[in-house]
Amino acid sequence: MYIWPAFFKAFRDCFKQSTLLFIPVCFLCAFFGADLYIIHKVIDPSYMILQYPIWFILFALVSIIIYAFPLIGMYENKTKQVLKNAVLLSLSNIPTTIFIVVLHFLIVLFCTRSGENLVLVFSICLFIGFSSVACFCSLFLSRILARCESSS
């Protein structure tokens, strides 16, 4: 019974900081996603080259977020320090970052190919998918964070 108050206090503290980080990230992803939609569907195909800087910005944003939320959960830092550490971790572990981003991108790409794929992936994710992908990615992230703790 003594564990519950400590758990809820830690959850409340992490929830505040994570929410303050998650809301701007959602707005930025929606903004850049709308830019990509406009580039693909609205403007002339000769301007397709404009999509590459936006894809790069989205990749940078996602790669920082991959490390930011585990850092919030594991350590008590200010949001600015968490973002700084997430940038450093994403740059120092480029292969792992690319792997995790591509893994999630392939899942989304598979879902958008047809409605049947979307229903299939959503059904699997409803029962085991979200947690299995998170567990798989946490294997890599925990090794990176453990390596950083041992070196400091």
ZIHU-V387525 format. One line per field, one symbol per residue. phi: phi as a letter, one per 20 degrees, with the letter a starting at -180 (. if undefined). burial: 1 if it has 9 or more other ideal C-beta (glycine too) atoms within 8 Angstrom, else 0. A space follows every 10 residues. Layout:
BEGIN
phi: ???
burial: ???
END
This chain:
BEGIN
phi: .ffgffffff ffffffffff efffffffff ffffffffff ddegffefff ffffffffff fffffgefff fffecdcfff ffffffffff fecgffffff ffgfffffff fefbffffff ffffffecff ffffffffff ffffffffff ee
burial: 0000000000 0011001101 1000100110 0110111110 0000000001 1001101111 1111111111 1100001010 0110111011 0010011011 1011001001 1000001100 1101100010 0010011101 1001100100 00
END
